[in-house]
């Protein structure tokens, strides 16, 4: 078997098999990120396909000395942002009618009673909905750091912003989520 470290260089040179292997290695984590961003499984699969198609078309511009994962995530985030803009325009055209999107449901493990499973599913649906309503400039750093487990420096590299900008945007996203979910503690009453 070929050395996996050679895959980016081979892919950049137009090797379809190497690009296919990079797709296979990155697909699951990339799908999770896109799914969280758009909130709809079918849309996420479509965007994932668009991402890989755009990456293959642009493979000649890929620098194999940089991490493939950061490059492909940048393309995916751009596809997600484009999708968000198109969705916004569709809402305007449809006079504010919200597009329906299925919510992600937690897979029950059988240990939780049915009422607790329903409450967990509701909380997860509310969280996914709240994440979906975040503005793109707050959503992307939150997903990369909190959901994908990336460092702020990695997120900054993917997004093309400073580490401080990522830190600030994640903090703002968390505040917005807390507000949306009603999780903020009440301010102390004045004495």
C-alpha positions in Angstrom: 0.0 0.0 0.0 1.2 3.5 -0.8 2.3 5.8 2.0 -0.7 7.9 3.2 1.6 10.9 3.6 2.0 10.9 -0.2 -1.7 11.1 -0.9 -1.9 14.9 -0.9 1.0 15.2 -3.4 -0.4 12.5 -5.6 -3.9 14.1 -5.5 -2.5 17.5 -6.3 -0.8 16.0 -9.3 -4.2 14.7 -10.6 -4.1 11.1 -9.2 -7.8 10.2 -9.0 -7.1 7.2 -6.7 -5.2 9.3 -4.2 -8.0 11.9 -4.3 -10.5 9.2 -3.7 -8.6 7.9 -0.7 -8.4 11.4 0.7 -12.2 11.7 0.2 -12.7 8.4 2.0 -10.5 9.5 4.9 -12.2 12.9 5.3 -15.9 12.1 4.4 -17.3 11.2 7.8 -15.9 14.2 9.8 -16.7 16.6 6.9 -20.3 15.3 6.6 -20.8 15.9 10.4 -19.6 19.4 10.1 -21.7 20.2 7.1 -24.8 18.5 8.6 -24.5 20.6 11.7 -24.1 23.7 9.6 -27.1 23.2 7.4 -29.3 21.2 9.8 -30.6 18.9 7.0 -29.2 15.5 6.2 -30.1 15.4 2.5 -28.8 19.0 2.0 -25.6 18.0 3.8 -25.1 15.0 1.5 -25.6 17.3 -1.6 -23.2 19.9 -0.2 -20.6 17.2 0.5 -20.8 16.1 -3.1 -20.5 19.7 -4.3 -17.5 20.1 -2.0 -15.6 17.1 -3.4 -16.6 18.1 -7.0 -15.3 21.6 -6.5 -12.1 20.3 -4.8 -11.4 18.0 -7.7 -12.0 20.8 -10.2 -9.6 23.0 -8.2 -7.0 20.2 -7.3 -4.3 21.9 -9.4 -4.5 24.9 -7.0 -4.1 22.7 -3.8 -0.8 23.1 -2.1 0.1 19.6 -0.9 2.4 21.0 1.8 -0.7 22.3 3.6 -3.1 19.9 5.3 -5.7 18.5 2.9 -8.3 18.5 5.7 -8.0 22.3 6.2 -8.3 22.9 2.5 -11.4 20.7 2.0 -13.1 22.2 5.1 -12.6 25.6 3.7 -14.3 24.6 0.5 -17.1 22.9 2.5 -17.6 26.0 4.6 -17.8 28.2 1.5 -20.4 25.8 0.0 -22.4 26.0 3.3 -22.3 29.8 3.2 -23.5 29.8 -0.4 -26.3 27.4 0.6 -27.3 29.8 3.5 -27.4 32.8 1.2 -29.5 30.9 -1.4 -31.8 29.7 1.4 -32.3 33.3 2.6 -33.2 34.4 -0.9 -35.7 31.6 -1.2 -37.3 32.7 2.0 -37.7 36.2 0.8 -39.1 35.0 -2.5 -41.6 32.8 -0.7 -42.7 35.7 1.5 -41.2 34.4 4.6 -42.4 30.8 4.4 -39.8 28.8 6.3 -38.3 25.9 4.4 -39.0 22.6 6.2 -36.0 20.6 7.3 -36.0 17.4 9.3 -34.3 17.7 12.7 -31.6 15.3 13.8 -32.8 12.9 16.4 -30.7 11.3 19.0 -30.4 7.5 18.5 -31.8 5.9 21.6 -29.7 3.3 23.3 -32.6 1.7 25.1 -31.5 2.7 28.5 -33.4 6.0 28.7 -37.2 5.9 29.4 -39.3 7.0 26.5 -40.2 10.4 28.1 -36.5 11.2 28.7 -35.7 10.1 25.1 -38.4 12.5 23.8 -37.1 15.3 26.0 -33.5 14.6 24.8 -34.7 14.7 21.2 -36.5 17.9 21.8 -33.4 19.5 23.4 -31.2 18.3 20.5 -33.7 19.6 18.0 -33.8 23.0 19.7 -30.0 23.1 19.8 -29.7 22.2 16.1 -32.3 24.8 15.3 -30.5 27.4 17.3 -27.2 26.5 15.7 -28.8 26.7 12.3 -30.1 30.2 13.0 -26.6 31.6 14.0 -25.1 33.9 11.4 -22.4 32.2 9.3 -19.5 34.2 10.8 -20.4 32.8 14.3 -21.6 29.3 13.2 -18.4 28.2 11.4 -16.0 28.9 14.3 -18.4 27.3 16.8 -18.8 24.1 14.7 -15.1 23.8 14.1 -14.1 24.3 17.7 -16.9 23.0 19.9 -18.3 20.3 17.6 -15.3 19.1 15.6 -12.8 19.6 18.4 -10.4 21.8 16.4 -8.1 24.2 18.2 -8.8 27.9 17.8 -5.6 28.1 15.8 -6.8 25.4 13.4 -10.2 27.1 13.1 -8.4 30.4 12.4 -6.4 28.8 9.6 -9.4 27.2 8.0 -11.5 30.4 8.2 -8.7 32.8 7.3 -9.1 34.9 10.4 -7.0 35.5 13.6 -7.1 33.3 16.6 -8.6 36.2 18.6 -11.4 36.5 16.0 -12.2 32.8 16.5 -12.2 33.2 20.2 -14.5 36.2 20.1 -16.9 34.7 17.6 -17.2 31.4 19.6 -17.9 33.4 22.7 -20.6 35.4 20.9 -22.1 32.2 19.4 -22.3 30.6 22.8 -24.0 33.6 24.2 -26.5 33.6 21.3 -27.2 29.9 21.8 -27.7 30.4 25.6 -30.1 33.2 24.9 -32.0 31.2 22.3 -32.2 28.2 24.5 -33.0 30.1 27.7 -30.0 28.7 29.4 -28.5 31.9 30.7 -28.8 32.4 34.5 -31.0 35.2 35.5 -29.2 38.4 36.5 -29.1 39.0 40.2 -31.9 41.2 41.5 -30.7 44.7 42.5 -30.5 45.2 46.2 
